[in-house]
Amino acid sequence: MGAKETILTAEGAKETILTAEGLRKLEDELENLRSVKRQEVAERIKVAISYGDISENSEYDDAKNEQAFIEGRIIELEQMISTATLIDETAKKKKGTVILGSTVIVKDMEFGDEETYTVVGTTEADPSQNRISNESPVGAAILGQKVNTVVQVHTPVGELSYKIVKIK
């Protein structure tokens, strides 16, 4: 397994790199779509049909669009779950280097600010929660690095330097 999430499985499907928590969230969302949302939208379609002529029925059109979205998302989630590769939580403690699943404190060499990031696959990335993708500029730059290493990060706003202060 490499640092990129674009690894293809034997069947040609893109591998989805996840934490155990991320996999649980996808499974929960899939179960909710299958057991709750499908029934809700089916009921909306039934009610809209009961109004009569569906050719100009916006409620019917809206419900059918939602149904298509739900079915598409179910297929997408099933694909991600079937190609899921879990991040090995024990490996990060042994290596002493930044790997997928590592939480890393980095120091901005220009301003001295420290930030804490967790490096995850693109599926779980959420910058507002400091969960960065292994394919993001900072994530890609720090992967495989050790404490006290200074990395150059190529970003849309220019070149930034970060020092890896701690790997948790």
OpenMM code with the backbone's topology and positions (N, CA, C; nanometers):
from openmm import Vec3, app, unit

residues = "MET GLY ALA LYS GLU THR ILE LEU THR ALA GLU GLY ALA LYS GLU THR ILE LEU THR ALA GLU GLY LEU ARG LYS LEU GLU ASP GLU LEU GLU ASN LEU ARG SER VAL LYS ARG GLN GLU VAL ALA GLU ARG ILE LYS VAL ALA ILE SER TYR GLY ASP ILE SER GLU ASN SER GLU TYR ASP ASP ALA LYS ASN GLU GLN ALA PHE ILE GLU GLY ARG ILE ILE GLU LEU GLU GLN MET ILE SER THR ALA THR LEU ILE ASP GLU THR ALA LYS LYS LYS LYS GLY THR VAL ILE LEU GLY SER THR VAL ILE VAL LYS ASP MET GLU PHE GLY ASP GLU GLU THR TYR THR VAL VAL GLY THR THR GLU ALA ASP PRO SER GLN ASN ARG ILE SER ASN GLU SER PRO VAL GLY ALA ALA ILE LEU GLY GLN LYS VAL ASN THR VAL VAL GLN VAL HIS THR PRO VAL GLY GLU LEU SER TYR LYS ILE VAL LYS ILE LYS".split()
positions = [
    Vec3(0.0842, -0.1184, 0.0000),
    Vec3(0.0000, 0.0000, 0.0000),
    Vec3(0.0882, 0.1239, 0.0000),
    Vec3(0.0648, 0.2130, -0.0941),
    Vec3(0.1425, 0.3345, -0.1043),
    Vec3(0.0737, 0.4494, -0.0343),
    Vec3(0.1310, 0.5687, -0.0506),
    Vec3(0.0767, 0.6868, 0.0142),
    Vec3(-0.0443, 0.7424, -0.0584),
    Vec3(-0.0600, 0.7076, -0.1828),
    Vec3(-0.1715, 0.7602, -0.2612),
    Vec3(-0.2936, 0.6723, -0.2469),
    Vec3(-0.4122, 0.7329, -0.2594),
    Vec3(-0.5358, 0.6581, -0.2497),
    Vec3(-0.5779, 0.6026, -0.3847),
    Vec3(-0.5016, 0.6273, -0.4888),
    Vec3(-0.5400, 0.5859, -0.6225),
    Vec3(-0.4912, 0.4453, -0.6563),
    Vec3(-0.4745, 0.3623, -0.5586),
    Vec3(-0.4350, 0.2239, -0.5780),
    Vec3(-0.5541, 0.1486, -0.6361),
    Vec3(-0.5309, 0.0670, -0.7371),
    Vec3(-0.6399, -0.0097, -0.7958),
    Vec3(-0.6340, -0.1530, -0.7459),
    Vec3(-0.7499, -0.2075, -0.7188),
    Vec3(-0.7587, -0.3467, -0.6763),
    Vec3(-0.7528, -0.4355, -0.7994),
    Vec3(-0.7495, -0.5656, -0.7785),
    Vec3(-0.7432, -0.6604, -0.8891),
    Vec3(-0.8623, -0.6444, -0.9826),
    Vec3(-0.9760, -0.6033, -0.9311),
    Vec3(-1.0954, -0.5864, -1.0128),
    Vec3(-1.0952, -0.4523, -1.0858),
    Vec3(-0.9947, -0.3685, -1.0622),
    Vec3(-0.9869, -0.2391, -1.1282),
    Vec3(-1.0585, -0.1274, -1.0544),
    Vec3(-1.1128, -0.1539, -0.9367),
    Vec3(-1.1834, -0.0518, -0.8596),
    Vec3(-1.0847, 0.0227, -0.7707),
    Vec3(-1.1085, 0.1493, -0.7506),
    Vec3(-1.0222, 0.2319, -0.6669),
    Vec3(-1.0330, 0.1885, -0.5212),
    Vec3(-0.9186, 0.1683, -0.4569),
    Vec3(-0.9144, 0.1301, -0.3161),
    Vec3(-0.9518, 0.2513, -0.2310),
    Vec3(-1.0320, 0.2306, -0.1270),
    Vec3(-1.0732, 0.3372, -0.0372),
    Vec3(-0.9994, 0.3190, 0.0947),
    Vec3(-0.9137, 0.4145, 0.1290),
    Vec3(-0.8337, 0.4060, 0.2503),
    Vec3(-0.9102, 0.4738, 0.3634),
    Vec3(-0.9346, 0.3975, 0.4716),
    Vec3(-1.0176, 0.4461, 0.5815),
    Vec3(-0.9617, 0.4068, 0.7171),
    Vec3(-0.9992, 0.4851, 0.8185),
    Vec3(-0.9791, 0.4417, 0.9557),
    Vec3(-1.0966, 0.3509, 0.9904),
    Vec3(-1.0863, 0.2781, 1.0990),
    Vec3(-1.1975, 0.1930, 1.1426),
    Vec3(-1.3214, 0.2785, 1.1690),
    Vec3(-1.3017, 0.3964, 1.2268),
    Vec3(-1.4126, 0.4882, 1.2538),
    Vec3(-1.4766, 0.5352, 1.1233),
    Vec3(-1.3955, 0.5654, 1.0239),
    Vec3(-1.4467, 0.6084, 0.8942),
    Vec3(-1.5289, 0.5007, 0.8268),
    Vec3(-1.4838, 0.3759, 0.8374),
    Vec3(-1.5586, 0.2640, 0.7797),
    Vec3(-1.6934, 0.2493, 0.8497),
    Vec3(-1.6938, 0.2619, 0.9824),
    Vec3(-1.8196, 0.2538, 1.0574),
    Vec3(-1.9178, 0.3627, 1.0127),
    Vec3(-1.8681, 0.4839, 0.9910),
    Vec3(-1.9548, 0.5935, 0.9473),
    Vec3(-2.0158, 0.5638, 0.8109),
    Vec3(-1.9357, 0.5101, 0.7186),
    Vec3(-1.9891, 0.4760, 0.5866),
    Vec3(-2.0931, 0.3655, 0.5973),
    Vec3(-2.0658, 0.2646, 0.6800),
    Vec3(-2.1612, 0.1554, 0.6981),
    Vec3(-2.2909, 0.2050, 0.7606),
    Vec3(-2.2809, 0.2977, 0.8571),
    Vec3(-2.4003, 0.3550, 0.9204),
    Vec3(-2.4821, 0.4358, 0.8199),
    Vec3(-2.4128, 0.5160, 0.7379),
    Vec3(-2.4828, 0.5943, 0.6361),
    Vec3(-2.5534, 0.5019, 0.5367),
    Vec3(-2.4855, 0.3954, 0.4947),
    Vec3(-2.5449, 0.3006, 0.4008),
    Vec3(-2.6688, 0.2351, 0.4601),
    Vec3(-2.6590, 0.1928, 0.5839),
    Vec3(-2.7733, 0.1297, 0.6505),
    Vec3(-2.8903, 0.2271, 0.6608),
    Vec3(-2.8634, 0.3541, 0.6939),
    Vec3(-2.9681, 0.4556, 0.7038),
    Vec3(-3.0343, 0.4784, 0.5676),
    Vec3(-2.9558, 0.4855, 0.4632),
    Vec3(-3.0129, 0.5060, 0.3295),
    Vec3(-3.1004, 0.3882, 0.2890),
    Vec3(-3.0518, 0.2672, 0.3167),
    Vec3(-3.1271, 0.1473, 0.2779),
    Vec3(-3.2559, 0.1308, 0.3590),
    Vec3(-3.2472, 0.1520, 0.4899),
    Vec3(-3.3606, 0.1194, 0.5757),
    Vec3(-3.4555, 0.2356, 0.6028),
    Vec3(-3.4068, 0.3590, 0.5977),
    Vec3(-3.4919, 0.4729, 0.6322),
    Vec3(-3.5221, 0.5597, 0.5095),
    Vec3(-3.4188, 0.6081, 0.4462),
    Vec3(-3.4379, 0.7048, 0.3375),
    Vec3(-3.5122, 0.6454, 0.2179),
    Vec3(-3.4822, 0.5197, 0.1832),
    Vec3(-3.5531, 0.4561, 0.0717),
    Vec3(-3.7038, 0.4534, 0.0972),
    Vec3(-3.7436, 0.4167, 0.2204),
    Vec3(-3.8851, 0.4092, 0.2536),
    Vec3(-3.9487, 0.5475, 0.2547),
    Vec3(-3.8762, 0.6472, 0.3058),
    Vec3(-3.9293, 0.7837, 0.3100),
    Vec3(-3.9581, 0.8353, 0.1696),
    Vec3(-3.8635, 0.8161, 0.0784),
    Vec3(-3.8821, 0.8671, -0.0569),
    Vec3(-3.9888, 0.7873, -0.1314),
    Vec3(-3.9990, 0.6580, -0.1045),
    Vec3(-4.1047, 0.5770, -0.1666),
    Vec3(-4.2415, 0.6277, -0.1225),
    Vec3(-4.2526, 0.6640, 0.0027),
    Vec3(-4.3794, 0.7182, 0.0543),
    Vec3(-4.4097, 0.8538, -0.0100),
    Vec3(-4.3072, 0.9369, -0.0272),
    Vec3(-4.3276, 1.0671, -0.0931),
    Vec3(-4.3762, 1.0487, -0.2365),
    Vec3(-4.3192, 0.9496, -0.3061),
    Vec3(-4.3613, 0.9223, -0.4448),
    Vec3(-4.5070, 0.8763, -0.4468),
    Vec3(-4.5414, 0.7889, -0.3520),
    Vec3(-4.6792, 0.7372, -0.3434),
    Vec3(-4.7788, 0.8504, -0.3197),
    Vec3(-4.7444, 0.9399, -0.2288),
    Vec3(-4.8322, 1.0534, -0.1993),
    Vec3(-4.8438, 1.1450, -0.3214),
    Vec3(-4.7314, 1.1708, -0.3879),
    Vec3(-4.7331, 1.2588, -0.5053),
    Vec3(-4.8176, 1.1991, -0.6170),
    Vec3(-4.8101, 1.0675, -0.6345),
    Vec3(-4.8908, 1.0004, -0.7371),
    Vec3(-5.0392, 1.0129, -0.7037),
    Vec3(-5.0713, 1.0111, -0.5752),
    Vec3(-5.2123, 1.0200, -0.5342),
    Vec3(-5.2746, 1.1551, -0.5686),
    Vec3(-5.1904, 1.2562, -0.5972),
    Vec3(-5.2418, 1.3879, -0.6344),
    Vec3(-5.2942, 1.3904, -0.7774),
    Vec3(-5.2713, 1.2847, -0.8521),
    Vec3(-5.3235, 1.2792, -0.9890),
    Vec3(-5.2142, 1.2882, -1.0926),
    Vec3(-5.2388, 1.3660, -1.1964),
    Vec3(-5.1500, 1.3789, -1.3126),
    Vec3(-5.0057, 1.4064, -1.2694),
    Vec3(-4.9137, 1.3129, -1.3028),
    Vec3(-4.7742, 1.3284, -1.2608),
    Vec3(-4.6911, 1.4036, -1.3641),
    Vec3(-4.7470, 1.4323, -1.4817),
    Vec3(-4.6694, 1.4990, -1.5865),
    Vec3(-4.6283, 1.6409, -1.5467),
    Vec3(-4.7067, 1.7066, -1.4636),
    Vec3(-4.6718, 1.8418, -1.4193),
    Vec3(-4.6709, 1.8505, -1.2666),
    Vec3(-4.6323, 1.7427, -1.2021),
    Vec3(-4.6351, 1.7347, -1.0567),
    Vec3(-4.4932, 1.7542, -1.0031),
    Vec3(-4.4650, 1.8724, -0.9509),
    Vec3(-4.3298, 1.9030, -0.9041),
    Vec3(-4.2913, 1.8192, -0.7822),
    Vec3(-4.3865, 1.7845, -0.6991),
    Vec3(-4.3562, 1.7005, -0.5830),
    Vec3(-4.3106, 1.5620, -0.6277),
    Vec3(-4.3763, 1.5091, -0.7304),
    Vec3(-4.3379, 1.3795, -0.7857),
    Vec3(-4.1971, 1.3873, -0.8451),
    Vec3(-4.1702, 1.4913, -0.9250),
    Vec3(-4.0384, 1.5091, -0.9866),
    Vec3(-3.9288, 1.5207, -0.8799),
    Vec3(-3.9578, 1.5992, -0.7758),
    Vec3(-3.8615, 1.6174, -0.6674),
    Vec3(-3.8342, 1.4848, -0.5958),
    Vec3(-3.9373, 1.4090, -0.5692),
    Vec3(-3.9215, 1.2799, -0.5006),
    Vec3(-3.8436, 1.1813, -0.5883),
    Vec3(-3.8707, 1.1801, -0.7176),
    Vec3(-3.7977, 1.0913, -0.8090),
    Vec3(-3.6498, 1.1307, -0.8163),
    Vec3(-3.6218, 1.2612, -0.8163),
    Vec3(-3.4820, 1.3076, -0.8156),
    Vec3(-3.4115, 1.2646, -0.6880),
    Vec3(-3.4797, 1.2783, -0.5752),
    Vec3(-3.4206, 1.2359, -0.4479),
    Vec3(-3.3968, 1.0854, -0.4479),
    Vec3(-3.4907, 1.0106, -0.5037),
    Vec3(-3.4745, 0.8658, -0.5119),
    Vec3(-3.3510, 0.8302, -0.5944),
    Vec3(-3.3312, 0.8980, -0.7051),
    Vec3(-3.2138, 0.8731, -0.7895),
    Vec3(-3.0854, 0.9055, -0.7140),
    Vec3(-3.0860, 1.0162, -0.6390),
    Vec3(-2.9687, 1.0535, -0.5600),
    Vec3(-2.9387, 0.9464, -0.4549),
    Vec3(-3.0409, 0.9019, -0.3833),
    Vec3(-3.0234, 0.8004, -0.2785),
    Vec3(-2.9687, 0.6716, -0.3376),
    Vec3(-3.0249, 0.6271, -0.4483),
    Vec3(-2.9777, 0.5029, -0.5110),
    Vec3(-2.8333, 0.5170, -0.5590),
    Vec3(-2.7988, 0.6341, -0.6124),
    Vec3(-2.6608, 0.6594, -0.6550),
    Vec3(-2.5649, 0.6576, -0.5374),
    Vec3(-2.6056, 0.7185, -0.4271),
    Vec3(-2.5205, 0.7218, -0.3074),
    Vec3(-2.5047, 0.5817, -0.2486),
    Vec3(-2.6108, 0.5013, -0.2524),
    Vec3(-2.6016, 0.3632, -0.2038),
    Vec3(-2.4975, 0.2861, -0.2850),
    Vec3(-2.5019, 0.3000, -0.4165),
    Vec3(-2.4042, 0.2317, -0.5026),
    Vec3(-2.2626, 0.2795, -0.4707),
    Vec3(-2.2466, 0.4104, -0.4528),
    Vec3(-2.1161, 0.4676, -0.4213),
    Vec3(-2.0631, 0.4141, -0.2876),
    Vec3(-2.1489, 0.4119, -0.1856),
    Vec3(-2.1073, 0.3620, -0.0541),
    Vec3(-2.0735, 0.2136, -0.0592),
    Vec3(-2.1547, 0.1346, -0.1305),
    Vec3(-2.1259, -0.0084, -0.1428),
    Vec3(-1.9896, -0.0300, -0.2073),
    Vec3(-1.9567, 0.0503, -0.3090),
    Vec3(-1.8265, 0.0395, -0.3761),
    Vec3(-1.7130, 0.0759, -0.2801),
    Vec3(-1.7289, 0.1868, -0.2065),
    Vec3(-1.6239, 0.2287, -0.1130),
    Vec3(-1.6021, 0.1240, -0.0040),
    Vec3(-1.7109, 0.0684, 0.0486),
    Vec3(-1.6992, -0.0313, 0.1550),
    Vec3(-1.6368, -0.1596, 0.1020),
    Vec3(-1.6740, -0.1999, -0.0187),
    Vec3(-1.6200, -0.3245, -0.0733),
    Vec3(-1.4719, -0.3130, -0.1091),
    Vec3(-1.4229, -0.1923, -0.1321),
    Vec3(-1.2812, -0.1732, -0.1663),
    Vec3(-1.2032, -0.1104, -0.0506),
    Vec3(-1.2623, -0.1101, 0.0696),
    Vec3(-1.1991, -0.0447, 0.1843),
    Vec3(-1.0726, -0.1176, 0.2285),
    Vec3(-0.9711, -0.0379, 0.2569),
    Vec3(-0.8495, -0.0856, 0.3197),
    Vec3(-0.8339, -0.0045, 0.4474),
    Vec3(-0.8291, -0.0736, 0.5601),
    Vec3(-0.8187, -0.0032, 0.6879),
    Vec3(-0.6751, 0.0381, 0.7152),
    Vec3(-0.6607, 0.1565, 0.7719),
    Vec3(-0.5306, 0.2057, 0.8142),
    Vec3(-0.4869, 0.1227, 0.9343),
    Vec3(-0.3663, 0.0705, 0.9307),
    Vec3(-0.3132, -0.0133, 1.0378),
    Vec3(-0.2731, 0.0761, 1.1555),
    Vec3(-0.3556, 0.0755, 1.2586),
    Vec3(-0.3323, 0.1613, 1.3756),
    Vec3(-0.2070, 0.1218, 1.4537),
    Vec3(-0.1677, -0.0050, 1.4505),
    Vec3(-0.0493, -0.0483, 1.5260),
    Vec3(0.0795, -0.0083, 1.4557),
    Vec3(0.0775, 0.0020, 1.3238),
    Vec3(0.1984, 0.0344, 1.2483),
    Vec3(0.2491, 0.1742, 1.2798),
    Vec3(0.1574, 0.2678, 1.3066),
    Vec3(0.2021, 0.4053, 1.3283),
    Vec3(0.2822, 0.4213, 1.4569),
    Vec3(0.2597, 0.3353, 1.5545),
    Vec3(0.3355, 0.3448, 1.6787),
    Vec3(0.4766, 0.2884, 1.6624),
    Vec3(0.4931, 0.1917, 1.5738),
    Vec3(0.6206, 0.1238, 1.5577),
    Vec3(0.7189, 0.1990, 1.4688),
    Vec3(0.6713, 0.2660, 1.3680),
    Vec3(0.7581, 0.3199, 1.2649),
    Vec3(0.8322, 0.4477, 1.3040),
    Vec3(0.7661, 0.5378, 1.3789),
    Vec3(0.8295, 0.6648, 1.4120),
    Vec3(0.8306, 0.7612, 1.2951),
    Vec3(0.7547, 0.7284, 1.1906),
    Vec3(0.7420, 0.8167, 1.0758),
    Vec3(0.5937, 0.8463, 1.0537),
    Vec3(0.5691, 0.9503, 0.9780),
    Vec3(0.4315, 0.9884, 0.9476),
    Vec3(0.3751, 0.8907, 0.8453),
    Vec3(0.2660, 0.8248, 0.8816),
    Vec3(0.1953, 0.7350, 0.7899),
    Vec3(0.0471, 0.7689, 0.7964),
    Vec3(-0.0321, 0.7060, 0.7121),
    Vec3(-0.1760, 0.7263, 0.7178),
    Vec3(-0.2263, 0.6936, 0.8574),
    Vec3(-0.3054, 0.7814, 0.9133),
    Vec3(-0.3586, 0.7638, 1.0473),
    Vec3(-0.2796, 0.8372, 1.1537),
    Vec3(-0.1595, 0.8854, 1.1198),
    Vec3(-0.0774, 0.9579, 1.2172),
    Vec3(-0.1373, 1.0948, 1.2467),
    Vec3(-0.1265, 1.1350, 1.3721),
    Vec3(-0.1582, 1.2719, 1.4112),
    Vec3(-0.0248, 1.3411, 1.4310),
    Vec3(-0.0071, 1.4536, 1.3633),
    Vec3(0.1237, 1.5179, 1.3555),
    Vec3(0.1124, 1.6645, 1.3961),
    Vec3(0.2062, 1.7094, 1.4779),
    Vec3(0.2162, 1.8514, 1.5107),
    Vec3(0.3271, 1.9080, 1.4234),
    Vec3(0.2917, 2.0114, 1.3440),
    Vec3(0.3893, 2.0760, 1.2572),
    Vec3(0.4005, 2.2223, 1.2957),
    Vec3(0.5201, 2.2771, 1.2747),
    Vec3(0.5455, 2.4177, 1.3059),
    Vec3(0.5731, 2.4912, 1.1762),
    Vec3(0.5004, 2.6001, 1.1549),
    Vec3(0.5226, 2.6852, 1.0384),
    Vec3(0.6554, 2.7573, 1.0611),
    Vec3(0.7519, 2.7356, 0.9736),
    Vec3(0.8859, 2.7906, 0.9922),
    Vec3(0.8901, 2.9423, 0.9724),
    Vec3(0.7932, 2.9991, 0.9016),
    Vec3(0.7917, 3.1434, 0.8786),
    Vec3(0.7299, 3.2194, 0.9955),
    Vec3(0.6180, 3.1680, 1.0484),
    Vec3(0.5456, 3.2406, 1.1528),
    Vec3(0.5578, 3.1778, 1.2908),
    Vec3(0.6054, 3.0544, 1.3000),
    Vec3(0.6213, 2.9877, 1.4286),
    Vec3(0.4955, 2.9245, 1.4839),
    Vec3(0.3850, 2.9326, 1.4107),
    Vec3(0.2595, 2.8726, 1.4561),
    Vec3(0.2677, 2.7208, 1.4481),
    Vec3(0.2032, 2.6532, 1.5432),
    Vec3(0.1953, 2.5073, 1.5401),
    Vec3(0.0535, 2.4648, 1.5070),
    Vec3(0.0414, 2.3633, 1.4250),
    Vec3(-0.0867, 2.3052, 1.3868),
    Vec3(-0.0806, 2.1551, 1.4091),
    Vec3(-0.1925, 2.0971, 1.4425),
    Vec3(-0.2025, 1.9522, 1.4581),
    Vec3(-0.2925, 1.8988, 1.3483),
    Vec3(-0.2410, 1.8002, 1.2747),
    Vec3(-0.3162, 1.7384, 1.1657),
    Vec3(-0.3177, 1.5878, 1.1827),
    Vec3(-0.4261, 1.5257, 1.1399),
    Vec3(-0.4327, 1.3807, 1.1278),
    Vec3(-0.4375, 1.3507, 0.9788),
    Vec3(-0.3471, 1.2646, 0.9321),
    Vec3(-0.3394, 1.2312, 0.7904),
    Vec3(-0.4297, 1.1108, 0.7642),
    Vec3(-0.5293, 1.1302, 0.6766),
    Vec3(-0.6264, 1.0254, 0.6446),
    Vec3(-0.6416, 1.0154, 0.4928),
    Vec3(-0.7157, 0.9161, 0.4467),
    Vec3(-0.7476, 0.9055, 0.3050),
    Vec3(-0.8435, 1.0157, 0.2647),
    Vec3(-0.8574, 1.0378, 0.1341),
    Vec3(-0.9415, 1.1478, 0.0858),
    Vec3(-1.0880, 1.1351, 0.1279),
    Vec3(-1.1360, 1.0138, 0.1486),
    Vec3(-1.2754, 0.9927, 0.1865),
    Vec3(-1.3069, 1.0563, 0.3213),
    Vec3(-1.2102, 1.0541, 0.4122),
    Vec3(-1.2333, 1.1050, 0.5481),
    Vec3(-1.1781, 1.2453, 0.5718),
    Vec3(-1.1146, 1.3041, 0.4727),
    Vec3(-1.0537, 1.4358, 0.4911),
    Vec3(-1.1591, 1.5392, 0.5285),
    Vec3(-1.1264, 1.6210, 0.6273),
    Vec3(-1.2139, 1.7291, 0.6723),
    Vec3(-1.1249, 1.8381, 0.7326),
    Vec3(-1.0809, 1.9327, 0.6503),
    Vec3(-0.9886, 2.0360, 0.6993),
    Vec3(-1.0410, 2.1128, 0.8200),
    Vec3(-1.1728, 2.1279, 0.8331),
    Vec3(-1.2273, 2.2003, 0.9483),
    Vec3(-1.2023, 2.1239, 1.0791),
    Vec3(-1.1776, 1.9932, 1.0687),
    Vec3(-1.1471, 1.9105, 1.1851),
    Vec3(-0.9984, 1.8741, 1.1894),
    Vec3(-0.9158, 1.9418, 1.1076),
    Vec3(-0.7715, 1.9164, 1.0956),
    Vec3(-0.7409, 1.7732, 1.0516),
    Vec3(-0.8303, 1.7135, 0.9740),
    Vec3(-0.8098, 1.5823, 0.9144),
    Vec3(-0.7769, 1.6064, 0.7670),
    Vec3(-0.6478, 1.5928, 0.7330),
    Vec3(-0.6048, 1.6251, 0.5971),
    Vec3(-0.5804, 1.4986, 0.5164),
    Vec3(-0.6036, 1.5105, 0.3877),
    Vec3(-0.5871, 1.3985, 0.2964),
    Vec3(-0.4390, 1.3695, 0.2721),
    Vec3(-0.4106, 1.2432, 0.2484),
    Vec3(-0.2753, 1.2037, 0.2115),
    Vec3(-0.2382, 1.2590, 0.0740),
    Vec3(-0.3366, 1.3092, -0.0007),
    Vec3(-0.3113, 1.3661, -0.1318),
    Vec3(-0.3048, 1.5191, -0.1297),
    Vec3(-0.3328, 1.5805, -0.0137),
    Vec3(-0.3248, 1.7266, -0.0022),
    Vec3(-0.1775, 1.7674, -0.0028),
    Vec3(-0.1476, 1.8938, -0.0305),
    Vec3(-0.0069, 1.9358, -0.0318),
    Vec3(0.0672, 1.9078, 0.0997),
    Vec3(0.0066, 1.9430, 0.2128),
    Vec3(0.0730, 1.9189, 0.3415),
    Vec3(0.0793, 1.7691, 0.3714),
    Vec3(-0.0312, 1.6986, 0.3507),
    Vec3(-0.0346, 1.5548, 0.3767),
    Vec3(0.0692, 1.4795, 0.2962),
    Vec3(0.0773, 1.5083, 0.1670),
    Vec3(0.1746, 1.4410, 0.0807),
    Vec3(0.3176, 1.4741, 0.1224),
    Vec3(0.3420, 1.5985, 0.1652),
    Vec3(0.4776, 1.6403, 0.2024),
    Vec3(0.5264, 1.5753, 0.3316),
    Vec3(0.4370, 1.5535, 0.4278),
    Vec3(0.4824, 1.5000, 0.5568),
    Vec3(0.4813, 1.3470, 0.5636),
    Vec3(0.4102, 1.2814, 0.4710),
    Vec3(0.4079, 1.1346, 0.4729),
    Vec3(0.5488, 1.0784, 0.4607),
    Vec3(0.5801, 0.9823, 0.5464),
    Vec3(0.7104, 0.9161, 0.5424),
    Vec3(0.8206, 0.9921, 0.6135),
    Vec3(0.7911, 1.1085, 0.6682),
    Vec3(0.8927, 1.1906, 0.7346),
    Vec3(0.8990, 1.1620, 0.8845),
    Vec3(1.0095, 1.1998, 0.9466),
    Vec3(1.0320, 1.1780, 1.0894),
    Vec3(1.0294, 1.3110, 1.1645),
    Vec3(1.0272, 1.3031, 1.2984),
    Vec3(1.0302, 1.4212, 1.3838),
    Vec3(1.1568, 1.5019, 1.3540),
    Vec3(1.1448, 1.6332, 1.3597),
    Vec3(1.2489, 1.7325, 1.3345),
    Vec3(1.2836, 1.7506, 1.1868),
    Vec3(1.2133, 1.6838, 1.0989),
    Vec3(1.2343, 1.7035, 0.9556),
    Vec3(1.1608, 1.8297, 0.9119),
    Vec3(1.2250, 1.9088, 0.8273),
    Vec3(1.1614, 2.0266, 0.7702),
    Vec3(1.1219, 1.9908, 0.6269),
    Vec3(0.9953, 2.0114, 0.5955),
    Vec3(0.9448, 1.9792, 0.4619),
    Vec3(0.9036, 2.1067, 0.3896),
    Vec3(0.9194, 2.1058, 0.2594),
    Vec3(0.8738, 2.2150, 0.1735),
    Vec3(0.7395, 2.1732, 0.1155),
    Vec3(0.6409, 2.2595, 0.1290),
    Vec3(0.5065, 2.2292, 0.0808),
    Vec3(0.4722, 2.3261, -0.0313),
    Vec3(0.4419, 2.2708, -0.1472),
    Vec3(0.4016, 2.3518, -0.2619),
    Vec3(0.2505, 2.3689, -0.2558),
    Vec3(0.2057, 2.4926, -0.2338),
    Vec3(0.0627, 2.5208, -0.2228),
    Vec3(0.0245, 2.6255, -0.3276),
    Vec3(-0.1045, 2.6433, -0.3490),
    Vec3(-0.1481, 2.7472, -0.4437),
    Vec3(-0.1025, 2.8879, -0.4053),
    Vec3(-0.0768, 2.9116, -0.2761),
    Vec3(-0.0330, 3.0445, -0.2323),
    Vec3(0.1186, 3.0571, -0.2262),
    Vec3(0.1904, 2.9522, -0.2649),
    Vec3(0.3361, 2.9577, -0.2655),
    Vec3(0.3980, 2.8448, -0.1861),
    Vec3(0.5272, 2.8538, -0.1686),
    Vec3(0.6033, 2.7507, -0.0983),
    Vec3(0.6039, 2.7800, 0.0516),
    Vec3(0.5692, 2.6778, 0.1310),
    Vec3(0.5685, 2.6907, 0.2760),
    Vec3(0.6630, 2.5866, 0.3344),
    Vec3(0.7213, 2.6187, 0.4498),
    Vec3(0.8096, 2.5238, 0.5188),
    Vec3(0.7490, 2.4870, 0.6538),
    Vec3(0.7463, 2.3578, 0.6810),
    Vec3(0.6954, 2.3083, 0.8084),
    Vec3(0.7980, 2.2141, 0.8694),
    Vec3(0.8119, 2.2240, 1.0007),
    Vec3(0.8970, 2.1312, 1.0756),
    Vec3(0.8047, 2.0358, 1.1512),
    Vec3(0.8329, 1.9066, 1.1407),
    Vec3(0.7539, 1.8079, 1.2135),
    Vec3(0.8017, 1.8064, 1.3579),
    Vec3(0.7157, 1.8484, 1.4493),
    Vec3(0.7508, 1.8621, 1.5896),
    Vec3(0.7253, 1.7320, 1.6659),
    Vec3(0.6103, 1.6677, 1.6370),
    Vec3(0.5740, 1.5470, 1.7110),
    Vec3(0.4806, 1.4613, 1.6269),
    Vec3(0.4970, 1.3304, 1.6396),
    Vec3(0.4071, 1.2350, 1.5742),
    Vec3(0.3376, 1.1578, 1.6841),
    Vec3(0.2049, 1.1615, 1.6842),
    Vec3(0.1282, 1.0901, 1.7866),
    Vec3(0.0696, 0.9648, 1.7260),
] * unit.nanometer
topology = app.Topology()
chain = topology.addChain("A")
for resn in residues:
    res = topology.addResidue(resn, chain)
    for name in ("N", "CA", "C"):
        topology.addAtom(name, app.Element.getBySymbol(name[0]), res)
